[in-house]
């Protein structure tokens, strides 16, 4: 099933805005080298995303692009989108967080629905090289770095 998701994503396009309301297309994200996407779908996601962002920025090879991806499909209707954007902009000012309001891109990339946080490593062509789930630890960071060296 994950292989199908990776294949479907590799051939599909998407357009998502980030927390700063800048538009990102699949082709723009995967055009300059390896990409790491920090993704989550729960309320604890921004804190976990920030922890991964700090860890990754200090250790990933130069030229690696870092993005966030927030699956917001289950966001309660009474929570204003502007508040979500503002909170992410304050917490992650250096990392574009793609706002997946309909929750379609998130599963197409193969990110697990129940995980608080996952880190996907992708090649410049958009091929998913691997996925690491959970808070940043030294062993998990080592797995991300190993995937980036492929």
Helices and strands as residue ranges (DSSP letters): H 2-11, E 15-17, E 23-25, H 26-29, E 35-40, H 45-59, E 65-71, H 81-91, E 97-100, H 105-108, E 118-122, E 128-133, H 138-148
